[in-house]
């Protein structure tokens, strides 16, 4: 499974928030931000915190990207 968090970065720009602002407001760890930047798996409870902070749905911050191996 592959995911892309490009939509998250667009949302942050729309809300005029930096990644540091998001991290502080959502109370998520710095290593989680690194995972998001690398499009790595992030647990649903973390995504829930981000969605609540930005007042968006999961599909507004991420999307499924099929692996090329499939």
PDB file with SEQRES, HELIX, SHEET and CRYST1 records, atoms N, CA, C and O in Angstrom:
SEQRES   1 A   70  UNK UNK UNK UNK UNK UNK UNK UNK UNK UNK UNK UNK UNK          
SEQRES   2 A   70  UNK UNK UNK UNK UNK UNK UNK UNK UNK UNK UNK UNK UNK          
SEQRES   3 A   70  UNK UNK UNK UNK UNK UNK UNK UNK UNK UNK UNK UNK UNK          
SEQRES   4 A   70  UNK UNK UNK UNK UNK UNK UNK UNK UNK UNK UNK UNK UNK          
SEQRES   5 A   70  UNK UNK UNK UNK UNK UNK UNK UNK UNK UNK UNK UNK UNK          
SEQRES   6 A   70  UNK UNK UNK UNK UNK                                          
HELIX    1 AA1 UNK A    6  UNK A   14  1                                   9    
HELIX    2 AA2 UNK A   19  UNK A   26  1                                   8    
HELIX    3 AA3 UNK A   30  UNK A   37  1                                   8    
HELIX    4 AA4 UNK A   44  UNK A   54  1                                  11    
HELIX    5 AA5 UNK A   58  UNK A   60  5                                   3    
SHEET    1 AA1 2 UNK A   2  UNK A   4  0                                        
SHEET    2 AA1 2 UNK A  63  UNK A  65 -1                                        
CRYST1    1.000    1.000    1.000  90.00  90.00  90.00 P 1           1          
ATOM      1  N   UNK A   1       0.844  -1.177   0.000  1.00  0.00           N  
ATOM      2  CA  UNK A   1       0.000   0.000   0.000  1.00  0.00           C  
ATOM      3  C   UNK A   1       0.889   1.239   0.000  1.00  0.00           C  
ATOM      4  O   UNK A   1       1.856   1.330   0.756  1.00  0.00           O  
ATOM      5  N   UNK A   2       0.549   2.165  -0.842  1.00  0.00           N  
ATOM      6  CA  UNK A   2       1.272   3.422  -0.890  1.00  0.00           C  
ATOM      7  C   UNK A   2       0.286   4.574  -0.729  1.00  0.00           C  
ATOM      8  O   UNK A   2      -0.841   4.519  -1.219  1.00  0.00           O  
ATOM      9  N   UNK A   3       0.724   5.596  -0.046  1.00  0.00           N  
ATOM     10  CA  UNK A   3      -0.114   6.771   0.135  1.00  0.00           C  
ATOM     11  C   UNK A   3       0.663   8.014  -0.260  1.00  0.00           C  
ATOM     12  O   UNK A   3       1.894   8.021  -0.279  1.00  0.00           O  
ATOM     13  N   UNK A   4      -0.070   9.045  -0.568  1.00  0.00           N  
ATOM     14  CA  UNK A   4       0.528  10.340  -0.860  1.00  0.00           C  
ATOM     15  C   UNK A   4      -0.144  11.365   0.043  1.00  0.00           C  
ATOM     16  O   UNK A   4      -1.368  11.391   0.175  1.00  0.00           O  
ATOM     17  N   UNK A   5       0.663  12.194   0.650  1.00  0.00           N  
ATOM     18  CA  UNK A   5       0.148  13.248   1.525  1.00  0.00           C  
ATOM     19  C   UNK A   5       0.261  14.618   0.859  1.00  0.00           C  
ATOM     20  O   UNK A   5       0.270  15.637   1.550  1.00  0.00           O  
ATOM     21  N   UNK A   6       0.348  14.658  -0.474  1.00  0.00           N  
ATOM     22  CA  UNK A   6       0.447  15.940  -1.188  1.00  0.00           C  
ATOM     23  C   UNK A   6      -0.722  16.849  -0.842  1.00  0.00           C  
ATOM     24  O   UNK A   6      -0.556  18.062  -0.711  1.00  0.00           O  
ATOM     25  N   UNK A   7      -1.896  16.263  -0.697  1.00  0.00           N  
ATOM     26  CA  UNK A   7      -3.082  17.060  -0.362  1.00  0.00           C  
ATOM     27  C   UNK A   7      -2.929  17.755   0.992  1.00  0.00           C  
ATOM     28  O   UNK A   7      -3.459  18.846   1.197  1.00  0.00           O  
ATOM     29  N   UNK A   8      -2.206  17.123   1.908  1.00  0.00           N  
ATOM     30  CA  UNK A   8      -1.972  17.726   3.220  1.00  0.00           C  
ATOM     31  C   UNK A   8      -1.190  19.020   3.079  1.00  0.00           C  
ATOM     32  O   UNK A   8      -1.524  20.022   3.712  1.00  0.00           O  
ATOM     33  N   UNK A   9      -0.155  19.006   2.258  1.00  0.00           N  
ATOM     34  CA  UNK A   9       0.691  20.189   2.093  1.00  0.00           C  
ATOM     35  C   UNK A   9      -0.104  21.326   1.444  1.00  0.00           C  
ATOM     36  O   UNK A   9       0.115  22.497   1.754  1.00  0.00           O  
ATOM     37  N   UNK A  10      -1.021  20.978   0.550  1.00  0.00           N  
ATOM     38  CA  UNK A  10      -1.893  21.988  -0.061  1.00  0.00           C  
ATOM     39  C   UNK A  10      -2.807  22.585   1.007  1.00  0.00           C  
ATOM     40  O   UNK A  10      -2.988  23.801   1.071  1.00  0.00           O  
ATOM     41  N   UNK A  11      -3.377  21.725   1.839  1.00  0.00           N  
ATOM     42  CA  UNK A  11      -4.263  22.193   2.916  1.00  0.00           C  
ATOM     43  C   UNK A  11      -3.528  23.118   3.876  1.00  0.00           C  
ATOM     44  O   UNK A  11      -4.072  24.135   4.308  1.00  0.00           O  
ATOM     45  N   UNK A  12      -2.289  22.762   4.210  1.00  0.00           N  
ATOM     46  CA  UNK A  12      -1.515  23.620   5.112  1.00  0.00           C  
ATOM     47  C   UNK A  12      -1.326  24.998   4.501  1.00  0.00           C  
ATOM     48  O   UNK A  12      -1.451  26.009   5.192  1.00  0.00           O  
ATOM     49  N   UNK A  13      -1.026  25.042   3.217  1.00  0.00           N  
ATOM     50  CA  UNK A  13      -0.848  26.323   2.533  1.00  0.00           C  
ATOM     51  C   UNK A  13      -2.154  27.115   2.546  1.00  0.00           C  
ATOM     52  O   UNK A  13      -2.147  28.326   2.765  1.00  0.00           O  
ATOM     53  N   UNK A  14      -3.271  26.432   2.313  1.00  0.00           N  
ATOM     54  CA  UNK A  14      -4.575  27.100   2.331  1.00  0.00           C  
ATOM     55  C   UNK A  14      -4.891  27.686   3.710  1.00  0.00           C  
ATOM     56  O   UNK A  14      -5.489  28.756   3.820  1.00  0.00           O  
ATOM     57  N   UNK A  15      -4.482  26.974   4.745  1.00  0.00           N  
ATOM     58  CA  UNK A  15      -4.721  27.437   6.122  1.00  0.00           C  
ATOM     59  C   UNK A  15      -3.601  28.351   6.623  1.00  0.00           C  
ATOM     60  O   UNK A  15      -3.634  28.826   7.759  1.00  0.00           O  
ATOM     61  N   UNK A  16      -2.607  28.591   5.758  1.00  0.00           N  
ATOM     62  CA  UNK A  16      -1.438  29.408   6.100  1.00  0.00           C  
ATOM     63  C   UNK A  16      -0.753  28.905   7.373  1.00  0.00           C  
ATOM     64  O   UNK A  16      -0.418  29.675   8.273  1.00  0.00           O  
ATOM     65  N   UNK A  17      -0.558  27.585   7.414  1.00  0.00           N  
ATOM     66  CA  UNK A  17       0.128  26.938   8.537  1.00  0.00           C  
ATOM     67  C   UNK A  17       1.428  26.318   8.066  1.00  0.00           C  
ATOM     68  O   UNK A  17       1.515  25.803   6.951  1.00  0.00           O  
ATOM     69  N   UNK A  18       2.433  26.369   8.916  1.00  0.00           N  
ATOM     70  CA  UNK A  18       3.679  25.659   8.637  1.00  0.00           C  
ATOM     71  C   UNK A  18       3.564  24.240   9.193  1.00  0.00           C  
ATOM     72  O   UNK A  18       2.638  23.932   9.944  1.00  0.00           O  
ATOM     73  N   UNK A  19       4.492  23.399   8.826  1.00  0.00           N  
ATOM     74  CA  UNK A  19       4.480  22.040   9.372  1.00  0.00           C  
ATOM     75  C   UNK A  19       4.692  22.079  10.882  1.00  0.00           C  
ATOM     76  O   UNK A  19       4.138  21.259  11.613  1.00  0.00           O  
ATOM     77  N   UNK A  20       5.489  23.028  11.342  1.00  0.00           N  
ATOM     78  CA  UNK A  20       5.707  23.160  12.787  1.00  0.00           C  
ATOM     79  C   UNK A  20       4.408  23.569  13.489  1.00  0.00           C  
ATOM     80  O   UNK A  20       4.101  23.071  14.572  1.00  0.00           O  
ATOM     81  N   UNK A  21       3.654  24.472  12.870  1.00  0.00           N  
ATOM     82  CA  UNK A  21       2.361  24.873  13.443  1.00  0.00           C  
ATOM     83  C   UNK A  21       1.428  23.672  13.556  1.00  0.00           C  
ATOM     84  O   UNK A  21       0.797  23.455  14.590  1.00  0.00           O  
ATOM     85  N   UNK A  22       1.351  22.900  12.481  1.00  0.00           N  
ATOM     86  CA  UNK A  22       0.491  21.714  12.491  1.00  0.00           C  
ATOM     87  C   UNK A  22       0.922  20.747  13.576  1.00  0.00           C  
ATOM     88  O   UNK A  22       0.092  20.229  14.324  1.00  0.00           O  
ATOM     89  N   UNK A  23       2.209  20.507  13.657  1.00  0.00           N  
ATOM     90  CA  UNK A  23       2.730  19.563  14.649  1.00  0.00           C  
ATOM     91  C   UNK A  23       2.351  19.992  16.060  1.00  0.00           C  
ATOM     92  O   UNK A  23       1.944  19.166  16.876  1.00  0.00           O  
ATOM     93  N   UNK A  24       2.483  21.265  16.341  1.00  0.00           N  
ATOM     94  CA  UNK A  24       2.151  21.766  17.681  1.00  0.00           C  
ATOM     95  C   UNK A  24       0.648  21.720  17.951  1.00  0.00           C  
ATOM     96  O   UNK A  24       0.216  21.284  19.018  1.00  0.00           O  
ATOM     97  N   UNK A  25      -0.139  22.169  16.985  1.00  0.00           N  
ATOM     98  CA  UNK A  25      -1.585  22.217  17.184  1.00  0.00           C  
ATOM     99  C   UNK A  25      -2.205  20.827  17.280  1.00  0.00           C  
ATOM    100  O   UNK A  25      -3.123  20.604  18.071  1.00  0.00           O  
ATOM    101  N   UNK A  26      -1.697  19.885  16.467  1.00  0.00           N  
ATOM    102  CA  UNK A  26      -2.236  18.523  16.466  1.00  0.00           C  
ATOM    103  C   UNK A  26      -1.575  17.651  17.534  1.00  0.00           C  
ATOM    104  O   UNK A  26      -2.006  16.525  17.780  1.00  0.00           O  
ATOM    105  N   UNK A  27      -0.536  18.177  18.159  1.00  0.00           N  
ATOM    106  CA  UNK A  27       0.213  17.441  19.193  1.00  0.00           C  
ATOM    107  C   UNK A  27       0.728  16.104  18.663  1.00  0.00           C  
ATOM    108  O   UNK A  27       0.462  15.042  19.225  1.00  0.00           O  
ATOM    109  N   UNK A  28       1.481  16.195  17.553  1.00  0.00           N  
ATOM    110  CA  UNK A  28       2.090  14.992  16.978  1.00  0.00           C  
ATOM    111  C   UNK A  28       3.610  15.123  17.042  1.00  0.00           C  
ATOM    112  O   UNK A  28       4.150  16.229  17.086  1.00  0.00           O  
ATOM    113  N   UNK A  29       4.275  14.001  17.047  1.00  0.00           N  
ATOM    114  CA  UNK A  29       5.728  13.952  17.205  1.00  0.00           C  
ATOM    115  C   UNK A  29       6.458  14.406  15.937  1.00  0.00           C  
ATOM    116  O   UNK A  29       5.935  14.267  14.831  1.00  0.00           O  
ATOM    117  N   UNK A  30       7.659  14.946  16.101  1.00  0.00           N  
ATOM    118  CA  UNK A  30       8.450  15.367  14.940  1.00  0.00           C  
ATOM    119  C   UNK A  30       8.717  14.228  13.954  1.00  0.00           C  
ATOM    120  O   UNK A  30       8.736  14.447  12.743  1.00  0.00           O  
ATOM    121  N   UNK A  31       8.922  13.017  14.470  1.00  0.00           N  
ATOM    122  CA  UNK A  31       9.192  11.893  13.566  1.00  0.00           C  
ATOM    123  C   UNK A  31       7.967  11.550  12.717  1.00  0.00           C  
ATOM    124  O   UNK A  31       8.105  10.982  11.634  1.00  0.00           O  
ATOM    125  N   UNK A  32       6.784  11.887  13.196  1.00  0.00           N  
ATOM    126  CA  UNK A  32       5.575  11.687  12.409  1.00  0.00           C  
ATOM    127  C   UNK A  32       5.575  12.620  11.206  1.00  0.00           C  
ATOM    128  O   UNK A  32       5.176  12.224  10.111  1.00  0.00           O  
ATOM    129  N   UNK A  33       6.018  13.848  11.403  1.00  0.00           N  
ATOM    130  CA  UNK A  33       6.102  14.795  10.286  1.00  0.00           C  
ATOM    131  C   UNK A  33       7.086  14.281   9.239  1.00  0.00           C  
ATOM    132  O   UNK A  33       6.866  14.450   8.039  1.00  0.00           O  
ATOM    133  N   UNK A  34       8.151  13.664   9.688  1.00  0.00           N  
ATOM    134  CA  UNK A  34       9.120  13.081   8.748  1.00  0.00           C  
ATOM    135  C   UNK A  34       8.469  11.975   7.942  1.00  0.00           C  
ATOM    136  O   UNK A  34       8.671  11.894   6.730  1.00  0.00           O  
ATOM    137  N   UNK A  35       7.695  11.126   8.589  1.00  0.00           N  
ATOM    138  CA  UNK A  35       6.983  10.057   7.880  1.00  0.00           C  
ATOM    139  C   UNK A  35       6.022  10.631   6.851  1.00  0.00           C  
ATOM    140  O   UNK A  35       5.919  10.119   5.737  1.00  0.00           O  
ATOM    141  N   UNK A  36       5.322  11.687   7.221  1.00  0.00           N  
ATOM    142  CA  UNK A  36       4.390  12.311   6.286  1.00  0.00           C  
ATOM    143  C   UNK A  36       5.127  12.872   5.072  1.00  0.00           C  
ATOM    144  O   UNK A  36       4.676  12.720   3.936  1.00  0.00           O  
ATOM    145  N   UNK A  37       6.261  13.521   5.321  1.00  0.00           N  
ATOM    146  CA  UNK A  37       7.043  14.077   4.207  1.00  0.00           C  
ATOM    147  C   UNK A  37       7.536  12.989   3.269  1.00  0.00           C  
ATOM    148  O   UNK A  37       7.672  13.214   2.067  1.00  0.00           O  
ATOM    149  N   UNK A  38       7.802  11.816   3.813  1.00  0.00           N  
ATOM    150  CA  UNK A  38       8.317  10.700   3.008  1.00  0.00           C  
ATOM    151  C   UNK A  38       7.201   9.814   2.462  1.00  0.00           C  
ATOM    152  O   UNK A  38       7.474   8.773   1.863  1.00  0.00           O  
ATOM    153  N   UNK A  39       5.946  10.217   2.663  1.00  0.00           N  
ATOM    154  CA  UNK A  39       4.785   9.433   2.233  1.00  0.00           C  
ATOM    155  C   UNK A  39       4.812   8.014   2.797  1.00  0.00           C  
ATOM    156  O   UNK A  39       4.501   7.048   2.101  1.00  0.00           O  
ATOM    157  N   UNK A  40       5.186   7.910   4.062  1.00  0.00           N  
ATOM    158  CA  UNK A  40       5.218   6.626   4.750  1.00  0.00           C  
ATOM    159  C   UNK A  40       3.935   6.446   5.561  1.00  0.00           C  
ATOM    160  O   UNK A  40       3.194   7.399   5.800  1.00  0.00           O  
ATOM    161  N   UNK A  41       3.689   5.201   5.977  1.00  0.00           N  
ATOM    162  CA  UNK A  41       2.502   4.865   6.765  1.00  0.00           C  
ATOM    163  C   UNK A  41       2.473   5.666   8.062  1.00  0.00           C  
ATOM    164  O   UNK A  41       3.467   5.747   8.783  1.00  0.00           O  
ATOM    165  N   UNK A  42       1.322   6.250   8.341  1.00  0.00           N  
ATOM    166  CA  UNK A  42       1.061   6.951   9.604  1.00  0.00           C  
ATOM    167  C   UNK A  42      -0.231   6.366  10.162  1.00  0.00           C  
ATOM    168  O   UNK A  42      -1.213   6.216   9.435  1.00  0.00           O  
ATOM    169  N   UNK A  43      -0.232   6.043  11.431  1.00  0.00           N  
ATOM    170  CA  UNK A  43      -1.382   5.413  12.075  1.00  0.00           C  
ATOM    171  C   UNK A  43      -2.628   6.301  12.012  1.00  0.00           C  
ATOM    172  O   UNK A  43      -2.537   7.528  12.033  1.00  0.00           O  
ATOM    173  N   UNK A  44      -3.769   5.661  11.936  1.00  0.00           N  
ATOM    174  CA  UNK A  44      -5.049   6.363  11.828  1.00  0.00           C  
ATOM    175  C   UNK A  44      -5.303   7.345  12.978  1.00  0.00           C  
ATOM    176  O   UNK A  44      -5.827   8.430  12.723  1.00  0.00           O  
ATOM    177  N   UNK A  45      -4.961   7.021  14.221  1.00  0.00           N  
ATOM    178  CA  UNK A  45      -5.189   8.013  15.286  1.00  0.00           C  
ATOM    179  C   UNK A  45      -4.426   9.328  15.054  1.00  0.00           C  
ATOM    180  O   UNK A  45      -4.894  10.400  15.437  1.00  0.00           O  
ATOM    181  N   UNK A  46      -3.264   9.234  14.432  1.00  0.00           N  
ATOM    182  CA  UNK A  46      -2.494  10.437  14.115  1.00  0.00           C  
ATOM    183  C   UNK A  46      -3.195  11.221  13.010  1.00  0.00           C  
ATOM    184  O   UNK A  46      -3.324  12.443  13.090  1.00  0.00           O  
ATOM    185  N   UNK A  47      -3.647  10.506  11.977  1.00  0.00           N  
ATOM    186  CA  UNK A  47      -4.370  11.164  10.894  1.00  0.00           C  
ATOM    187  C   UNK A  47      -5.646  11.808  11.422  1.00  0.00           C  
ATOM    188  O   UNK A  47      -6.057  12.866  10.947  1.00  0.00           O  
ATOM    189  N   UNK A  48      -6.266  11.168  12.401  1.00  0.00           N  
ATOM    190  CA  UNK A  48      -7.463  11.724  13.030  1.00  0.00           C  
ATOM    191  C   UNK A  48      -7.152  13.064  13.692  1.00  0.00           C  
ATOM    192  O   UNK A  48      -7.926  14.012  13.559  1.00  0.00           O  
ATOM    193  N   UNK A  49      -6.040  13.152  14.396  1.00  0.00           N  
ATOM    194  CA  UNK A  49      -5.637  14.406  15.034  1.00  0.00           C  
ATOM    195  C   UNK A  49      -5.435  15.507  13.993  1.00  0.00           C  
ATOM    196  O   UNK A  49      -5.835  16.653  14.200  1.00  0.00           O  
ATOM    197  N   UNK A  50      -4.809  15.145  12.874  1.00  0.00           N  
ATOM    198  CA  UNK A  50      -4.558  16.125  11.815  1.00  0.00           C  
ATOM    199  C   UNK A  50      -5.879  16.599  11.220  1.00  0.00           C  
ATOM    200  O   UNK A  50      -6.081  17.794  11.006  1.00  0.00           O  
ATOM    201  N   UNK A  51      -6.774  15.652  10.955  1.00  0.00           N  
ATOM    202  CA  UNK A  51      -8.081  16.010  10.391  1.00  0.00           C  
ATOM    203  C   UNK A  51      -8.872  16.910  11.326  1.00  0.00           C  
ATOM    204  O   UNK A  51      -9.502  17.868  10.877  1.00  0.00           O  
ATOM    205  N   UNK A  52      -8.847  16.618  12.610  1.00  0.00           N  
ATOM    206  CA  UNK A  52      -9.551  17.447  13.579  1.00  0.00           C  
ATOM    207  C   UNK A  52      -8.947  18.847  13.638  1.00  0.00           C  
ATOM    208  O   UNK A  52      -9.672  19.837  13.732  1.00  0.00           O  
ATOM    209  N   UNK A  53      -7.635  18.923  13.582  1.00  0.00           N  
ATOM    210  CA  UNK A  53      -6.950  20.214  13.643  1.00  0.00           C  
ATOM    211  C   UNK A  53      -7.292  21.082  12.440  1.00  0.00           C  
ATOM    212  O   UNK A  53      -7.522  22.283  12.582  1.00  0.00           O  
ATOM    213  N   UNK A  54      -7.326  20.474  11.250  1.00  0.00           N  
ATOM    214  CA  UNK A  54      -7.591  21.221  10.021  1.00  0.00           C  
ATOM    215  C   UNK A  54      -9.068  21.263   9.651  1.00  0.00           C  
ATOM    216  O   UNK A  54      -9.457  21.944   8.703  1.00  0.00           O  
ATOM    217  N   UNK A  55      -9.898  20.526  10.407  1.00  0.00           N  
ATOM    218  CA  UNK A  55     -11.325  20.411  10.137  1.00  0.00           C  
ATOM    219  C   UNK A  55     -11.584  19.921   8.707  1.00  0.00           C  
ATOM    220  O   UNK A  55     -12.317  20.535   7.932  1.00  0.00           O  
ATOM    221  N   UNK A  56     -10.944  18.783   8.394  1.00  0.00           N  
ATOM    222  CA  UNK A  56     -11.072  18.164   7.069  1.00  0.00           C  
ATOM    223  C   UNK A  56     -11.317  16.669   7.229  1.00  0.00           C  
ATOM    224  O   UNK A  56     -11.275  16.137   8.338  1.00  0.00           O  
ATOM    225  N   UNK A  57     -11.572  16.003   6.114  1.00  0.00           N  
ATOM    226  CA  UNK A  57     -11.762  14.559   6.068  1.00  0.00           C  
ATOM    227  C   UNK A  57     -10.438  13.906   5.664  1.00  0.00           C  
ATOM    228  O   UNK A  57      -9.543  14.575   5.147  1.00  0.00           O  
ATOM    229  N   UNK A  58     -10.319  12.605   5.900  1.00  0.00           N  
ATOM    230  CA  UNK A  58      -9.089  11.875   5.541  1.00  0.00           C  
ATOM    231  C   UNK A  58      -8.729  12.058   4.072  1.00  0.00           C  
ATOM    232  O   UNK A  58      -7.563  12.260   3.734  1.00  0.00           O  
ATOM    233  N   UNK A  59      -9.723  11.986   3.207  1.00  0.00           N  
ATOM    234  CA  UNK A  59      -9.483  12.126   1.775  1.00  0.00           C  
ATOM    235  C   UNK A  59      -9.017  13.509   1.368  1.00  0.00           C  
ATOM    236  O   UNK A  59      -8.534  13.699   0.252  1.00  0.00           O  
ATOM    237  N   UNK A  60      -9.158  14.477   2.262  1.00  0.00           N  
ATOM    238  CA  UNK A  60      -8.696  15.828   1.974  1.00  0.00           C  
ATOM    239  C   UNK A  60      -7.206  16.006   2.243  1.00  0.00           C  
ATOM    240  O   UNK A  60      -6.620  17.002   1.818  1.00  0.00           O  
ATOM    241  N   UNK A  61      -6.586  15.059   2.939  1.00  0.00           N  
ATOM    242  CA  UNK A  61      -5.157  15.198   3.266  1.00  0.00           C  
ATOM    243  C   UNK A  61      -4.296  14.077   2.699  1.00  0.00           C  
ATOM    244  O   UNK A  61      -3.067  14.155   2.731  1.00  0.00           O  
ATOM    245  N   UNK A  62      -4.936  13.041   2.183  1.00  0.00           N  
ATOM    246  CA  UNK A  62      -4.150  11.909   1.669  1.00  0.00           C  
ATOM    247  C   UNK A  62      -4.901  11.214   0.556  1.00  0.00           C  
ATOM    248  O   UNK A  62      -6.109  11.389   0.395  1.00  0.00           O  
ATOM    249  N   UNK A  63      -4.161  10.413  -0.221  1.00  0.00           N  
ATOM    250  CA  UNK A  63      -4.802   9.591  -1.234  1.00  0.00           C  
ATOM    251  C   UNK A  63      -4.010   8.307  -1.415  1.00  0.00           C  
ATOM    252  O   UNK A  63      -2.800   8.261  -1.195  1.00  0.00           O  
ATOM    253  N   UNK A  64      -4.721   7.273  -1.820  1.00  0.00           N  
ATOM    254  CA  UNK A  64      -4.113   5.975  -2.101  1.00  0.00           C  
ATOM    255  C   UNK A  64      -3.431   6.039  -3.456  1.00  0.00           C  
ATOM    256  O   UNK A  64      -4.005   6.512  -4.436  1.00  0.00           O  
ATOM    257  N   UNK A  65      -2.199   5.556  -3.494  1.00  0.00           N  
ATOM    258  CA  UNK A  65      -1.459   5.475  -4.741  1.00  0.00           C  
ATOM    259  C   UNK A  65      -1.052   4.021  -4.921  1.00  0.00           C  
ATOM    260  O   UNK A  65      -0.264   3.511  -4.124  1.00  0.00           O  
ATOM    261  N   UNK A  66      -1.565   3.332  -5.947  1.00  0.00           N  
ATOM    262  CA  UNK A  66      -1.227   1.925  -6.117  1.00  0.00           C  
ATOM    263  C   UNK A  66       0.277   1.730  -6.358  1.00  0.00           C  
ATOM    264  O   UNK A  66       0.934   2.531  -7.023  1.00  0.00           O  
ATOM    265  N   UNK A  67       0.788   0.639  -5.792  1.00  0.00           N  
ATOM    266  CA  UNK A  67       2.188   0.279  -6.031  1.00  0.00           C  
ATOM    267  C   UNK A  67       2.351  -0.130  -7.478  1.00  0.00           C  
ATOM    268  O   UNK A  67       1.436  -0.691  -8.081  1.00  0.00           O  
ATOM    269  N   UNK A  68       3.512   0.148  -8.031  1.00  0.00           N  
ATOM    270  CA  UNK A  68       3.807  -0.263  -9.394  1.00  0.00           C  
ATOM    271  C   UNK A  68       4.024  -1.776  -9.501  1.00  0.00           C  
ATOM    272  O   UNK A  68       3.962  -2.334 -10.597  1.00  0.00           O  
ATOM    273  N   UNK A  69       4.275  -2.434  -8.379  1.00  0.00           N  
ATOM    274  CA  UNK A  69       4.541  -3.866  -8.357  1.00  0.00           C  
ATOM    275  C   UNK A  69       3.264  -4.692  -8.498  1.00  0.00           C  
ATOM    276  O   UNK A  69       3.326  -5.884  -8.798  1.00  0.00           O  
ATOM    277  N   UNK A  70       2.100  -4.059  -8.283  1.00  0.00           N  
ATOM    278  CA  UNK A  70       0.834  -4.785  -8.309  1.00  0.00           C  
ATOM    279  C   UNK A  70       0.364  -5.035  -9.719  1.00  0.00           C  
ATOM    280  O   UNK A  70      -0.691  -5.637  -9.921  1.00  0.00           O  
TER     281      UNK A  70                                                      
END                                                                             
